[in-house]
Amino acid sequence: MNPDDFPTPAVAVDEVEPAELKRRIDGGEAVTILDARMEHDFEEWHIDGESVEVANVPYFQFLDEEVNADLLQRVPDGDPLVVLCAKGGASEYVAGRLAEAGRNVVHLGDGMNGWARLYERAVVSRYDGPGDLYQYQRPSSGCLGYLLVSDGEAAVVDPLRAFTDRYLDDAAALGADLTYAFDTHVHADHVSGVRELDERGVTGVVPEATRQRNVTYIDDVETAADGDTFDVGAAAAETVHTPGHTSGMTSYLLGESLLATGDGLFVESVARPDLEEGDEGAADAARQLHETLQTKVLSFEDGVLVGGAHFSDAAEPAEDGSFTAPIGEIESEMDALGTDEDEFVDLVLSDMPPRPANYEEIIATNLGHQTADDQEAFELELGPNNCAASQDALTGD
């Protein structure tokens, strides 16, 4: 049903903005949510948290002339109850019907689409290289990116196309020109912003190791091979080829202090190995990932920070609010990093989560094999990223 076609309830309801809802959840406030999307949409992706109570009652159940007592019993109480849907139209209608029934309600402005437009920036305070380092966080999907700023220059790692203007504006506000935009690999969960930034005067950089995947625009941007160094003011981004999640997976050591590992290693998990080669090649990719972690990533000093391209609900933020952790700490807490190759492969391949929504179309878009306008690209990204292996299997929980 088109949101414009919903009848107007007699009682008007207030909106809560996505940023305000996120603030309440982060602050540990009790938040009660009624998600009015269809059941399969809710099961795939919804707002959650330690202080969040969430229930799913699809909007169409409120279309009857009267909201009966049985239906009201399925709707939790809240102070106020936050009603949400995909884009905001259905939730405004449902909230109005509940207000007519005497409930204390608000609805989430722009729905889950508005939630997906949240993009926050945290200072990585434990970064001790030249300049300053920031981590971008997209709460809706767990996507992470990095902004290195030093001596009037800046570089972004794993930019999202949906936030192209944000990177340019942030660099300018921090007194820097955005000079580089790096991709760690061909992403499967979001549309990369490297090409868009390159067209805006930033030097786009993709891993040289992705050439074998027929990246159509690879000769129009710069490439990063293992051992290459890119100067960013007084800092540097050093290239480390770290295959496993994909054949071209590449990490960047920023200011000799933080290793931006893409989807190779996260603070709470490791990469899933099946998005490039499929089920038939997943075991070999997992063996490659084991070798990469043991001989490359874990060879860095214990104090070097790891910053992945994603975080999950299982990840705990550091004191500065960033999802980063020292390599030594991750190695001591993640049981899988201490296993031999065969056991590691078994653990990684056990209990694999569903693949990211629309991952084949997103990969094709990031390879340049198909196009998507800004709205199409945004809609492809909606949903969880699911780029990691099972945290429970890897940590022994």
C-alpha positions in Angstrom: 0.0 0.0 0.0 1.3 3.4 -0.9 2.0 5.6 2.2 0.1 8.4 0.6 -3.0 6.2 0.4 -3.3 5.6 4.1 -6.4 7.3 5.6 -5.6 10.1 8.1 -6.2 9.2 11.7 -8.2 11.7 13.8 -5.3 12.0 16.3 -2.0 13.5 15.2 1.2 12.0 16.5 4.7 13.4 17.0 7.8 12.2 15.2 11.0 11.0 16.8 14.1 11.6 14.6 16.4 8.6 14.0 19.3 10.4 15.7 17.3 11.0 18.8 16.2 7.4 19.0 19.8 6.3 18.6 20.8 8.7 21.4 18.2 7.1 23.7 19.3 3.6 22.9 23.0 4.5 23.3 22.2 6.1 26.7 20.6 2.9 28.0 17.1 4.4 28.1 14.3 1.9 28.0 12.9 2.0 24.4 9.9 0.1 23.3 9.4 -0.3 19.5 6.4 -1.5 17.5 7.8 -2.5 14.0 4.8 -2.3 11.6 6.7 -3.8 8.6 5.9 -7.3 7.2 7.2 -10.2 9.2 9.9 -11.3 6.7 11.3 -7.7 6.6 11.3 -7.6 10.4 13.0 -10.9 10.8 15.8 -10.0 8.3 16.6 -6.6 9.9 15.3 -4.6 12.8 16.4 -2.2 15.5 17.7 -3.9 18.6 19.7 -3.2 21.8 20.1 -4.2 25.4 17.5 -1.6 26.5 15.2 -2.2 23.6 11.9 -4.1 23.6 10.6 -4.7 20.1 7.5 -6.3 18.8 6.3 -6.9 15.2 2.7 -6.3 14.2 2.3 -5.6 10.5 0.5 -2.4 9.5 -2.3 -4.0 7.6 -3.7 -5.4 10.8 -4.6 -1.9 11.8 -6.6 -1.2 8.6 -9.9 -2.4 10.0 -12.4 0.2 11.1 -11.9 -0.7 14.7 -8.7 -1.6 16.6 -10.0 -4.4 18.7 -8.8 -5.5 22.2 -7.1 -8.6 20.9 -4.9 -6.6 18.6 -4.1 -4.1 21.3 -3.0 -6.9 23.6 -0.3 -7.7 21.0 1.0 -4.1 21.2 3.5 -3.4 24.0 3.2 -0.3 26.1 5.9 2.4 25.9 6.9 5.7 27.4 6.3 6.5 24.6 5.9 3.6 22.2 7.9 4.1 19.0 6.1 2.9 15.9 8.2 2.4 12.8 7.9 1.1 9.2 10.0 1.2 6.1 9.5 4.9 5.1 7.3 6.5 7.7 3.9 6.5 6.1 2.5 3.3 7.6 4.0 4.0 11.0 2.3 7.4 11.2 -1.0 5.8 10.4 -0.6 3.0 12.9 0.6 5.4 15.6 -2.4 7.5 14.9 -4.8 4.5 15.3 -3.0 3.6 18.6 -3.3 7.2 19.8 -7.0 7.1 19.1 -7.1 4.0 21.4 -5.4 6.0 24.2 -1.8 4.8 23.7 1.2 7.1 24.3 3.0 6.9 20.9 5.4 8.6 18.5 6.5 7.4 15.1 10.0 7.2 13.6 10.5 9.8 11.0 11.3 8.3 7.5 11.2 4.8 9.1 14.0 2.4 8.6 15.2 4.4 5.6 15.8 7.3 7.9 17.6 4.9 10.3 19.8 3.8 7.4 20.8 7.4 6.8 22.4 7.7 10.2 26.2 8.0 9.9 28.2 8.9 13.0 31.8 9.8 13.5 33.9 8.9 16.5 37.4 9.9 17.4 39.8 6.9 17.7 41.6 8.3 20.8 44.1 5.4 21.0 45.5 6.2 17.6 49.0 7.6 18.2 50.2 8.2 14.7 50.6 11.6 13.0 47.4 13.7 12.8 44.0 12.5 13.9 41.9 9.4 13.1 38.2 9.1 13.0 35.9 6.1 12.6 32.6 6.4 10.7 29.8 4.2 11.9 26.5 3.3 10.2 24.3 1.8 12.9 21.7 0.3 10.5 24.2 -2.0 8.8 27.3 -2.0 11.0 29.4 -0.5 8.2 32.6 1.2 9.4 35.0 3.6 7.6 38.0 5.7 8.6 39.1 9.3 8.0 42.8 10.1 8.5 43.6 13.8 8.8 47.2 15.2 8.9 48.8 18.5 8.1 45.9 19.7 5.9 45.4 16.5 4.0 42.9 13.7 4.6 42.1 10.2 3.4 39.0 8.0 3.7 39.0 4.2 3.9 36.0 2.3 2.7 33.7 5.2 1.8 30.0 4.6 1.1 28.6 6.3 -2.0 25.6 7.4 0.0 27.8 9.7 2.1 30.1 11.2 -0.6 29.3 14.7 0.4 29.8 13.9 4.1 33.5 13.0 3.6 34.3 16.1 1.6 32.5 18.3 4.1 34.1 16.7 7.1 37.6 17.0 5.7 37.0 20.7 5.0 35.6 21.3 8.4 38.7 19.7 9.9 40.9 22.0 7.8 42.0 19.5 5.3 41.6 18.6 1.6 40.4 15.0 1.0 43.2 13.6 -1.2 42.7 9.9 -1.2 39.7 7.5 -1.0 40.7 3.8 -0.5 38.7 0.6 -0.9 39.9 -2.4 1.0 38.1 -4.8 -1.4 35.1 -5.3 -3.6 32.3 -4.9 -1.1 29.3 -7.1 -1.0 27.1 -5.1 1.4 27.3 -1.5 0.2 28.0 0.5 -2.9 31.5 2.0 -2.7 32.0 5.7 -2.9 35.5 5.5 -4.3 34.5 6.2 -7.9 32.2 9.0 -7.0 34.9 10.7 -4.9 37.4 10.2 -7.7 35.1 12.1 -10.0 34.9 14.9 -7.4 38.7 15.4 -7.5 39.8 12.9 -4.9 42.3 10.2 -5.9 40.4 6.9 -5.8 42.5 3.9 -4.9 41.5 0.2 -5.2 43.6 -2.9 -4.5 45.7 -4.0 -7.5 44.8 -7.6 -6.5 41.2 -6.9 -7.6 42.2 -6.6 -11.2 41.7 -10.3 -11.8 38.0 -9.8 -11.0 37.6 -7.6 -14.1 37.0 -4.3 -12.3 35.9 -2.3 -15.3 37.3 1.1 -14.0 40.5 -0.1 -12.5 42.6 1.8 -15.0 40.8 5.1 -14.3 41.9 5.1 -10.6 45.1 4.3 -8.8 45.8 0.9 -7.5 47.4 -0.3 -4.3 49.8 -3.2 -4.4 51.3 -5.0 -1.4 53.9 -2.7 0.2 52.8 0.5 -1.5 52.7 3.7 0.7 50.5 6.7 0.2 51.4 9.9 2.0 48.6 11.8 3.8 50.2 14.9 5.3 52.8 13.7 7.8 51.1 10.3 8.1 51.1 7.4 5.7 48.8 4.6 4.6 50.8 1.5 4.0 49.3 -1.3 1.8 49.1 -4.9 3.1 47.6 -7.6 0.9 45.4 -9.7 3.2 43.4 -12.2 1.1 40.8 -14.6 2.5 37.5 -12.8 2.6 38.1 -12.0 -1.0 41.2 -12.6 -3.2 41.8 -8.9 -3.4 41.3 -8.1 0.2 43.8 -5.4 1.2 44.4 -3.7 4.5 45.9 -0.3 5.2 48.2 0.5 8.1 47.3 4.1 9.0 50.0 6.2 10.7 51.7 2.9 11.8 49.0 2.8 14.5 45.8 1.3 13.2 45.4 -1.5 10.6 42.2 -0.9 8.7 41.5 -4.6 7.9 38.4 -4.3 5.8 36.5 -7.5 6.2 39.5 -9.7 7.1 39.4 -9.3 10.9 36.9 -7.5 13.1 37.1 -6.8 16.8 34.6 -9.7 17.4 35.0 -12.0 14.5 36.7 -12.9 11.2 35.5 -12.7 7.6 33.2 -15.1 6.0 35.0 -16.7 3.0 32.2 -17.5 0.6 31.1 -14.3 -1.1 33.5 -14.4 -4.0 34.0 -18.1 -4.6 30.7 -19.4 -3.3 30.2 -22.6 -1.3 32.5 -24.7 -3.4 35.4 -22.3 -2.9 34.8 -21.3 0.7 37.1 -23.9 2.3 40.1 -22.9 0.2 39.4 -19.2 0.9 39.1 -20.0 4.7 42.6 -21.6 4.5 43.9 -18.5 2.8 42.3 -16.4 5.5 44.0 -18.5 8.2 47.4 -18.0 6.5 46.8 -14.3 6.1 45.9 -13.8 9.8 48.8 -15.9 11.1 51.5 -14.6 8.9 50.5 -11.0 8.2 47.9 -9.5 10.5 49.0 -11.2 13.8 52.6 -10.4 13.0 52.0 -6.7 13.8 52.9 -5.6 17.3 50.3 -6.3 20.0 49.5 -2.6 20.5 48.6 -1.9 16.9 44.9 -1.2 16.7 42.6 -3.3 14.4 39.7 -1.4 12.7 37.5 -3.5 10.6 34.9 -2.5 8.0 32.0 -3.7 10.1 30.7 -4.3 13.6 27.9 -6.6 14.8 25.6 -6.6 17.8 28.2 -8.8 19.5 30.9 -6.1 19.3 31.6 -4.0 22.3 32.8 -0.4 21.6 36.0 0.9 23.2 36.0 3.7 25.7 36.2 6.2 22.9 33.1 4.8 21.3 35.0 3.3 18.3 34.9 -0.3 17.3 38.7 -0.8 17.5 40.9 -3.0 19.7 44.6 -3.8 19.9 45.7 -6.9 18.0 47.1 -8.5 21.1 43.7 -8.2 22.9 41.8 -9.6 20.0 44.2 -12.5 19.7 43.8 -13.4 23.4 40.0 -13.2 23.3 39.2 -14.9 20.0 39.7 -18.6 20.4 39.8 -19.2 16.6 43.0 -17.2 16.2 44.8 -19.8 18.2 43.7 -22.9 16.2 45.4 -24.8 13.5 44.3 -24.5 9.9 41.9 -27.4 9.8 40.1 -26.4 13.0 40.0 -22.8 11.9 38.3 -23.8 8.6 35.8 -25.9 10.4 34.9 -23.1 12.8 34.6 -20.5 10.1 32.4 -22.6 7.9 30.1 -23.7 10.8 26.9 -21.8 11.4 27.3 -19.4 8.5 24.8 -16.5 8.6 22.7 -15.7 5.5 24.5 -13.8 2.8 24.0 -10.0 2.7 20.8 -8.8 1.1 21.3 -8.1 -2.7 25.0 -9.0 -2.4 25.2 -10.2 -6.0 23.9 -6.9 -7.4 26.1 -4.9 -5.0 29.2 -6.8 -6.1 28.3 -6.3 -9.8 27.8 -2.6 -9.1 31.1 -2.3 -7.3 32.9 -4.2 -10.1 31.4 -1.8 -12.6 29.4 -4.5 -14.4 26.1 -2.8 -13.8 24.9 0.6 -12.8 22.6 1.9 -10.1 21.5 5.5 -9.5 21.8 7.0 -6.0 18.3 5.8 -4.8 18.8 2.3 -6.3 22.2 2.0 -4.6 20.7 3.2 -1.3 17.9 0.6 -1.4 20.3 -2.2 -2.4 22.2 -1.6 0.9 19.2 -1.8 3.2 19.5 -4.7 5.7 22.2 -6.3 7.7 25.8 -6.7 6.3 26.4 -10.3 7.3 30.0 -10.2 6.1 31.4 -12.0 9.2 31.5 -15.6 10.3 29.6 -16.7 13.4 30.9 -14.9 16.5 29.8 -17.7 18.8 31.8 -20.3 16.9 34.9 -18.2 16.8 35.0 -17.1 20.4 33.9 -20.4 22.0 30.7 -18.8 23.4 
